[in-house]
Amino acid sequence: MSECDSVEKSTESNSSARESQSEHDGVPQRARLPLNRKRQGKSTSLYGKNPDSKLGPKAALSQGATLLVQDPSAQKLQWCKTPLTALVIRKPGDFNINQPYKRAIELLVERHLRVFVEEGTVDSLCLPEHCKPKLTFFNSEKDTLTDKIDFIVTLGGDGTLIHASSLFQGSVPPILAFNLGSLGFLTPFDVESMPEAIDKALAGEVGLTLRSRLKCVISTKDYSDQLHDIKSLENGFFRKSDSQASYSVVNEVVIDRGPHPYLCHIDLYVDRRYVTSVQGDGIIISTPTGSTAYAAAAGASMMHPSVPAILIVPVCAHSLSFRPIVLPAGVEIMIKVAADARNTAWAAFDGRNRTELKHGDSLRIITSIYPLPSLSKLGQLEDWFSSLADCLHWNVRKPQKALHKSEMSETSSSAVSLSSLTMDEASLSP
């Protein structure tokens, strides 16, 4: 029995186990990471295939702790069921995307997938008649796509990818992102290779980058102290209300002073422990994916998206010693407006859903258990370094000119003369 067959049999016989597994994996049921790591050929551990948990002769890691470190090349897409539905998201207002958008729909229909599209996005397209019965329209403001989509194709830039992510506050299907935007740091695929890219993705012959997202929960003053475990909100217990709001972000959460003329004055807590007060234009709480966006402009280090971390980056802090820091991904961060702050603060989530934080309100942030599975064109490291070079021109400068032979001989003579001078001084010393 194959690996996928065994997974399929298990999920069909026990639906509750299937739901529980889906919550922990953070990947839809039809798409999973390969379950058998031994097939990858390369060790996924920092300390070898069988890491020793002993620490010296008389100490060891506590039960449940691990030394395993994920090997980026081990993350591959695997379909355990044939994908049946696809979502196609396009950049709005760009006429040049009409033709690639039409082509993507046709290719997916030809591969026997039902295609979900946003209302009003295909009105100007001359789609073949055989495609129209295979289309399902949805309204992103009203409809939920949870458990309805197996595969996502985006046509645009980084903003289009982030919009697609926002449609799935829980588990996110694999995303194939084509670069038709302005920058395209997160969209590695060229539209010219669309048929081949779609075929490889549906065959599971592509790599995968699991981009961590942040789960952000805003609670009003009356409800803030009643929320003890925001991790439970990701398991289906959260309901948006007047006292709470929740968002999942790919890049960053930005807390700033908004329209007020005074400094932003907020208190920062890590795992319920007060750490410091932030005084300045604001603060950025970023994912590793977001480290190459606003956080990089504010002076943070650029991190590979597979690094499990959360970045805290001040924006024009009123203190020269307040530098960006990196925390483990497992911590919980809480932001509150300081009691003696002159004004409120404002929060934005991936540049959207701008919300006012009043005195007594809290913003709590953790790493979501539902990452964004972005398909890789060449590989995790190759795609990332290509984006650094092509989009940000990382470390681009004119090369230093080589010395001519005459200059090299003069330099050599100078070195000899200096050596002789040193020897003469040594001989004169008592």
TIFIPA-383399 format. One line per 3 residues: number of its first residue (from 1); for each residue x, y, z of C-alpha. Coordinates in nm, 3 decimals. Layout:
N
NUM	X:Y:Z  ...
//
This chain:
430
1	0.000:0.000:0.000  0.139:0.341:-0.096  0.193:0.619:0.154
4	-0.092:0.831:0.016  -0.325:0.531:0.009  -0.262:0.467:0.377
7	-0.328:0.833:0.460  -0.647:0.829:0.253  -0.771:0.509:0.419
10	-0.703:0.650:0.763  -0.880:0.978:0.694  -1.185:0.808:0.548
13	-1.222:0.571:0.843  -1.186:0.837:1.110  -1.317:1.184:1.028
16	-1.239:1.325:1.370  -0.878:1.220:1.340  -0.868:1.384:0.998
19	-0.989:1.716:1.138  -0.741:1.701:1.423  -0.455:1.626:1.184
22	-0.559:1.912:0.958  -0.542:2.155:1.249  -0.190:2.050:1.338
25	-0.052:2.032:0.985  -0.196:2.364:0.875  -0.223:2.222:0.520
28	-0.548:2.122:0.343  -0.636:1.753:0.332  -0.561:1.712:-0.040
31	-0.212:1.857:-0.001  0.041:1.740:0.255  0.413:1.749:0.305
34	0.577:1.412:0.237  0.529:1.192:0.540  0.837:0.977:0.484
37	1.142:1.198:0.538  1.384:0.913:0.464  1.308:0.944:0.094
40	1.465:1.287:0.082  1.815:1.142:0.105  1.948:1.434:0.308
43	1.944:1.450:0.687  1.685:1.685:0.837  1.874:1.712:1.164
46	2.142:1.957:1.265  2.315:1.683:1.461  2.288:1.387:1.226
49	2.019:1.132:1.149  1.982:1.016:1.510  2.058:1.315:1.733
52	2.163:1.235:2.089  1.953:1.417:2.347  2.220:1.380:2.616
55	2.393:1.691:2.745  2.714:1.569:2.897  2.735:1.258:3.117
58	2.444:1.337:3.353  2.205:1.575:3.174  1.960:1.542:2.888
61	1.683:1.731:2.713  1.344:1.701:2.878  1.091:1.468:2.722
64	0.931:1.615:2.413  1.225:1.844:2.329  1.403:1.787:1.998
67	1.728:1.876:1.824  1.582:1.828:1.476  1.621:2.116:1.234
70	1.423:2.122:0.912  1.627:2.079:0.595  1.484:2.328:0.337
73	1.523:2.078:0.053  1.304:1.827:0.242  0.988:2.037:0.201
76	0.811:1.903:-0.107  0.448:1.916:-0.214  0.261:1.587:-0.215
79	-0.099:1.531:-0.324  -0.269:1.257:-0.125  -0.592:1.310:-0.318
82	-0.645:1.440:-0.669  -0.710:1.817:-0.653  -1.058:1.899:-0.777
85	-1.092:2.276:-0.724  -0.869:2.573:-0.796  -0.888:2.939:-0.704
88	-0.750:3.198:-0.947  -0.677:3.544:-0.806  -0.573:3.829:-1.032
91	-0.436:4.178:-0.971  -0.733:4.415:-1.011  -0.736:4.706:-1.250
94	-0.455:4.584:-1.476  -0.573:4.529:-1.832  -0.250:4.350:-1.923
97	-0.343:4.061:-1.695  -0.666:3.979:-1.882  -0.499:3.744:-2.127
100	-0.290:3.550:-1.868  -0.600:3.534:-1.646  -0.806:3.382:-1.927
103	-0.524:3.140:-2.008  -0.497:3.023:-1.646  -0.871:2.950:-1.630
106	-0.859:2.755:-1.957  -0.558:2.548:-1.848  -0.719:2.453:-1.516
109	-1.051:2.363:-1.679  -0.866:2.147:-1.933  -0.714:1.962:-1.638
112	-1.064:1.888:-1.504  -1.066:2.133:-1.212  -1.357:2.347:-1.105
115	-1.230:2.706:-1.101  -1.331:2.966:-0.840  -1.303:3.331:-0.946
118	-1.406:3.659:-0.785  -1.728:3.818:-0.901  -1.692:4.066:-1.186
121	-1.341:3.958:-1.288  -1.431:3.758:-1.601  -1.700:3.982:-1.751
124	-1.463:4.127:-2.012  -1.303:3.791:-2.100  -1.413:3.594:-2.405
127	-1.400:3.254:-2.241  -1.477:2.941:-2.445  -1.823:2.798:-2.384
130	-1.687:2.476:-2.230  -1.521:2.680:-1.953  -1.827:2.866:-1.825
133	-2.003:2.567:-1.660  -1.681:2.495:-1.470  -1.670:2.839:-1.307
136	-1.785:2.924:-0.954  -1.811:3.289:-0.852  -1.756:3.416:-0.501
139	-1.760:3.744:-0.311  -1.454:3.787:-0.088  -1.650:4.014:0.147
142	-1.934:3.767:0.205  -1.831:3.413:0.114  -1.589:3.181:0.291
145	-1.363:2.947:0.097  -1.261:2.728:0.388  -1.232:2.361:0.284
148	-1.354:2.444:-0.069  -1.023:2.512:-0.246  -0.747:2.259:-0.318
151	-0.508:2.475:-0.521  -0.447:2.850:-0.572  -0.304:3.038:-0.870
154	-0.222:3.409:-0.832  -0.151:3.650:-1.118  0.004:3.975:-0.997
157	0.261:4.084:-0.745  0.324:4.038:-0.374  0.002:4.221:-0.287
160	-0.200:3.970:-0.487  -0.039:3.683:-0.297  -0.113:3.855:0.036
163	-0.475:3.908:-0.069  -0.508:3.538:-0.150  -0.367:3.455:0.194
166	-0.620:3.684:0.364  -0.906:3.477:0.218  -0.794:3.184:0.436
169	-0.765:3.269:0.803  -0.715:2.899:0.876  -0.554:2.632:0.658
172	-0.419:2.764:0.325  -0.397:2.554:0.004  -0.071:2.549:-0.197
175	-0.016:2.871:-0.393  0.139:2.895:-0.740  0.234:3.263:-0.780
178	0.305:3.416:-1.122  0.492:3.744:-1.135  0.282:4.010:-1.308
181	0.323:4.287:-1.051  0.560:4.569:-0.973  0.819:4.393:-0.757
184	0.744:4.021:-0.738  0.968:3.924:-0.446  0.726:3.648:-0.343
187	0.614:3.545:-0.694  0.891:3.336:-0.857  0.710:3.194:-1.162
190	0.708:3.353:-1.509  0.376:3.366:-1.691  0.544:3.232:-2.009
193	0.596:2.898:-1.832  0.238:2.875:-1.704  0.138:2.539:-1.862
196	0.454:2.364:-1.744  0.434:2.519:-1.396  0.070:2.415:-1.349
199	0.143:2.061:-1.467  0.438:2.026:-1.230  0.237:2.165:-0.941
202	-0.056:1.929:-0.999  0.190:1.640:-1.029  0.358:1.733:-0.701
205	0.695:1.787:-0.868  0.778:2.121:-0.705  0.938:2.239:-0.384
208	0.754:2.421:-0.111  0.828:2.716:0.115  0.618:2.727:0.431
211	0.595:3.098:0.508  0.491:3.151:0.868  0.202:3.386:0.934
214	0.114:3.585:1.245  -0.216:3.540:1.427  -0.324:3.879:1.563
217	-0.613:3.931:1.805  -0.738:4.273:1.914  -0.943:4.280:2.234
220	-1.120:4.578:2.383  -1.055:4.694:2.737  -1.345:4.497:2.890
223	-1.249:4.169:2.720  -0.870:4.195:2.716  -0.804:4.025:3.051
226	-1.055:3.745:2.983  -0.861:3.603:2.688  -0.606:3.365:2.835
229	-0.509:3.144:2.540  -0.528:3.294:2.192  -0.395:2.970:2.041
232	-0.738:2.818:2.095  -0.881:3.080:1.858  -0.714:2.905:1.565
235	-0.900:2.581:1.633  -1.237:2.724:1.537  -1.345:2.882:1.864
238	-1.307:3.242:1.748  -1.606:3.448:1.644  -1.556:3.808:1.540
241	-1.753:4.047:1.759  -1.758:4.406:1.877  -1.508:4.317:2.152
244	-1.262:4.119:1.938  -1.111:4.107:1.591  -0.864:3.857:1.449
247	-0.633:3.867:1.147  -0.368:3.643:0.992  -0.081:3.830:0.826
250	0.203:3.727:0.594  0.437:4.026:0.626  0.389:4.238:0.936
253	0.175:4.417:1.189  0.253:4.788:1.217  0.155:4.991:1.522
256	0.200:5.366:1.479  0.074:5.701:1.610  -0.178:5.746:1.331
259	-0.290:6.106:1.268  -0.170:6.229:1.608  0.123:6.476:1.637
262	0.270:6.318:1.951  0.502:6.019:1.986  0.353:5.672:1.976
265	0.380:5.548:2.338  0.301:5.178:2.381  0.401:4.900:2.621
268	0.556:4.579:2.487  0.504:4.243:2.660  0.658:3.905:2.570
271	0.487:3.597:2.715  0.292:3.825:2.955  0.612:3.980:3.087
274	0.661:4.354:3.053  0.971:4.418:2.841  0.987:4.787:2.751
277	0.797:5.097:2.646  0.815:5.204:2.284  0.836:5.576:2.216
280	0.872:5.686:1.858  0.683:5.670:1.531  0.581:5.309:1.599
283	0.688:4.946:1.596  0.681:4.660:1.346  0.609:4.299:1.442
286	0.725:4.100:1.139  0.747:3.748:1.006  1.069:3.631:0.837
289	0.888:3.680:0.506  0.815:4.040:0.605  1.179:4.100:0.698
292	1.247:4.198:0.336  0.956:4.444:0.331  0.884:4.734:0.571
295	1.109:4.581:0.840  1.411:4.594:0.606  1.343:4.963:0.535
298	1.337:5.022:0.913  1.678:4.861:0.961  1.603:4.495:1.037
301	1.808:4.203:0.911  1.667:4.011:0.616  1.576:3.655:0.715
304	1.501:3.347:0.509  1.128:3.260:0.538  1.202:2.914:0.680
307	1.366:3.057:0.993  1.121:3.015:1.285  1.126:3.364:1.433
310	0.939:3.688:1.501  1.107:4.024:1.444  1.047:4.333:1.659
313	1.157:4.646:1.475  1.118:5.004:1.605  1.024:5.280:1.361
316	1.222:5.599:1.428  1.256:5.522:1.798  1.322:5.816:2.033
319	1.622:5.626:2.165  1.944:5.548:1.979  1.987:5.221:2.170
322	1.654:5.068:2.064  1.771:4.825:1.796  1.570:4.556:1.609
325	1.559:4.216:1.783  1.464:3.862:1.681  1.260:3.633:1.909
328	1.175:3.261:1.887  0.860:3.187:1.691  0.686:3.030:1.991
331	0.649:3.344:2.203  0.338:3.556:2.246  0.373:3.931:2.201
334	0.126:4.177:2.349  0.097:4.547:2.269  -0.091:4.797:2.485
337	-0.119:5.173:2.475  0.072:5.308:2.774  -0.145:5.436:3.057
340	0.010:5.783:3.040  0.022:5.800:2.658  -0.097:6.131:2.516
343	-0.290:5.966:2.235  -0.414:5.633:2.103  -0.227:5.410:1.858
346	-0.324:5.257:1.526  -0.254:4.907:1.393  -0.240:4.786:1.032
349	-0.225:4.421:0.926  -0.031:4.368:0.602  -0.119:4.729:0.526
352	-0.494:4.666:0.563  -0.775:4.667:0.820  -0.641:4.974:0.995
355	-0.771:4.969:1.353  -0.745:5.213:1.645  -0.599:5.084:1.972
358	-0.747:5.276:2.262  -0.630:5.288:2.622  -0.692:4.949:2.779
361	-0.717:4.762:2.447  -0.466:4.487:2.373  -0.313:4.345:2.057
364	-0.180:3.991:2.103  0.037:3.826:1.840  0.161:3.469:1.798
367	0.298:3.261:1.513  0.002:3.097:1.342  -0.017:2.718:1.314
370	-0.138:2.774:0.957  0.156:2.881:0.734  0.135:3.000:0.375
373	0.253:2.714:0.147  0.418:2.891:-0.144  0.544:2.675:-0.430
376	0.911:2.718:-0.526  1.039:2.751:-0.880  1.401:2.646:-0.827
379	1.412:2.577:-0.453  1.381:2.764:-0.125  1.732:2.907:-0.118
382	1.761:2.959:-0.494  1.432:3.152:-0.516  1.518:3.367:-0.214
385	1.865:3.467:-0.330  1.730:3.532:-0.680  1.468:3.767:-0.534
388	1.731:3.946:-0.325  1.944:4.002:-0.634  1.672:4.078:-0.891
391	1.423:4.274:-0.679  1.634:4.442:-0.409  1.971:4.446:-0.592
394	2.132:4.307:-0.279  2.506:4.381:-0.259  2.516:4.518:-0.612
397	2.815:4.746:-0.673  3.077:4.808:-0.936  3.365:4.564:-0.895
400	3.699:4.697:-0.782  3.940:4.727:-1.073  4.237:4.492:-1.080
403	4.590:4.632:-1.052  4.803:4.659:-1.364  5.142:4.487:-1.369
406	5.328:4.815:-1.320  5.111:4.899:-1.017  5.162:4.552:-0.877
409	5.543:4.585:-0.905  5.533:4.923:-0.731  5.322:4.778:-0.452
412	5.564:4.488:-0.419  5.862:4.725:-0.405  5.692:4.933:-0.137
415	5.632:4.622:0.068  5.999:4.521:0.036  6.116:4.868:0.136
418	5.891:4.867:0.439  6.021:4.524:0.535  6.383:4.644:0.504
421	6.306:4.950:0.714  6.158:4.732:0.985  6.466:4.507:0.986
424	6.701:4.806:1.007  6.512:4.947:1.305  6.530:4.610:1.475
427	6.908:4.591:1.429  6.957:4.938:1.582  6.755:4.863:1.891
430	6.963:4.770:2.204
//
